[in-house]
Amino acid sequence: MNRLKIWLLRFWRGEVALRRAFWDYSVITGSLLNLTTTFAALAVVAAGLPAILAIAVFLAPAPYNFLAVVGVWRSAARYQGPQHWASLARIAVVVWAIVATTI
């Protein structure tokens, strides 16, 4: 099994530490991915290409956003520290995914 597939499975299953799942994979990586595709979608519009293409580019990271929510949610379920951090991570990742996918 290749490294990417192993990482995806571990993240999906919540086998990644909550701190890493939330900050590294959701907030940092997810935000960079969403910002990149937002700017790319704006470039598509500026180039006068079809709006449907801009929409597709903008929504391209939606599956990753879904993965991030599930990964953080499941990592929070395994978190052994204070449960308020797990609850806050769950709320924050859902809010982040909504904002990242719609703005």
C-alpha positions as CSV (number, residue, x, y, z in Angstrom):
1,M,0.0,0.0,0.0
2,N,1.5,3.4,-0.9
3,R,2.1,6.1,1.6
4,L,-0.7,8.4,0.4
5,K,-3.3,5.6,0.7
6,I,-2.0,4.7,4.2
7,W,-2.2,8.4,5.3
8,L,-5.7,8.8,3.8
9,L,-6.9,5.7,5.6
10,R,-5.4,6.7,8.9
11,F,-6.8,10.2,8.6
12,W,-10.3,8.9,7.7
13,R,-10.3,6.5,10.6
14,G,-9.2,9.1,13.1
15,E,-5.9,7.4,13.8
16,V,-4.0,10.7,13.6
17,A,-3.4,12.8,16.7
18,L,-6.1,15.4,17.1
19,R,-3.6,18.3,17.1
20,R,-2.1,17.1,13.8
21,A,-5.5,16.3,12.2
22,F,-6.9,19.7,13.2
23,W,-4.0,22.1,12.7
24,D,-1.8,20.5,10.1
25,Y,-4.2,18.7,7.9
26,S,-7.4,20.8,8.3
27,V,-6.4,24.4,9.1
28,I,-3.1,24.7,7.4
29,T,-3.2,22.3,4.4
30,G,-6.9,22.7,3.9
31,S,-6.8,26.5,4.0
32,L,-3.9,26.6,1.5
33,L,-5.7,24.2,-0.8
34,N,-8.9,26.3,-0.6
35,L,-7.1,29.6,-1.1
36,T,-5.3,28.2,-4.1
37,T,-8.4,27.0,-5.8
38,T,-10.3,30.2,-5.0
39,F,-7.6,32.3,-6.7
40,A,-7.5,29.8,-9.6
41,A,-11.3,30.1,-9.9
42,L,-10.9,33.9,-10.0
43,A,-8.3,33.5,-12.7
44,V,-10.7,31.4,-14.7
45,V,-13.3,34.1,-14.5
46,A,-10.8,36.8,-15.3
47,A,-9.7,34.8,-18.4
48,G,-13.3,34.9,-19.6
49,L,-13.7,31.1,-19.5
50,P,-17.1,29.5,-18.8
51,A,-18.5,30.1,-15.3
52,I,-19.1,26.4,-14.8
53,L,-15.4,25.8,-15.0
54,A,-14.8,28.5,-12.4
55,I,-17.4,26.8,-10.2
56,A,-15.8,23.4,-10.7
57,V,-12.3,24.8,-9.8
58,F,-13.7,26.5,-6.7
59,L,-15.5,23.4,-5.5
60,A,-12.6,21.0,-6.3
61,P,-11.4,20.9,-2.6
62,A,-14.8,20.0,-1.3
63,P,-13.9,16.3,-1.0
64,Y,-10.8,17.2,1.0
65,N,-12.9,19.4,3.3
66,F,-15.2,16.5,3.9
67,L,-12.2,14.3,4.7
68,A,-10.9,16.9,7.1
69,V,-14.2,17.1,9.0
70,V,-14.5,13.3,9.3
71,G,-10.8,12.9,10.2
72,V,-10.9,15.6,12.9
73,W,-14.3,14.3,14.2
74,R,-12.9,10.8,14.5
75,S,-9.6,11.9,16.0
76,A,-11.5,13.9,18.6
77,A,-13.4,10.7,19.5
78,R,-10.1,9.1,20.4
79,Y,-8.6,12.1,22.1
80,Q,-7.4,11.3,25.6
81,G,-7.0,14.8,26.9
82,P,-9.6,17.3,28.2
83,Q,-12.8,16.7,26.3
84,H,-13.5,20.4,25.8
85,W,-10.6,20.5,23.3
86,A,-12.1,17.6,21.4
87,S,-15.5,19.4,21.3
88,L,-13.9,22.7,20.2
89,A,-12.0,21.0,17.5
90,R,-15.2,19.4,16.2
91,I,-17.1,22.7,16.2
92,A,-14.1,24.6,14.6
93,V,-13.5,22.1,11.8
94,V,-17.2,22.1,10.8
95,V,-17.2,25.9,10.8
96,W,-13.9,26.0,8.9
97,A,-15.3,23.5,6.3
98,I,-18.5,25.6,5.7
99,V,-16.5,28.8,5.4
100,A,-13.8,27.3,3.2
101,T,-16.3,25.7,0.9
102,T,-18.7,28.7,0.5
103,I,-16.5,31.7,0.5
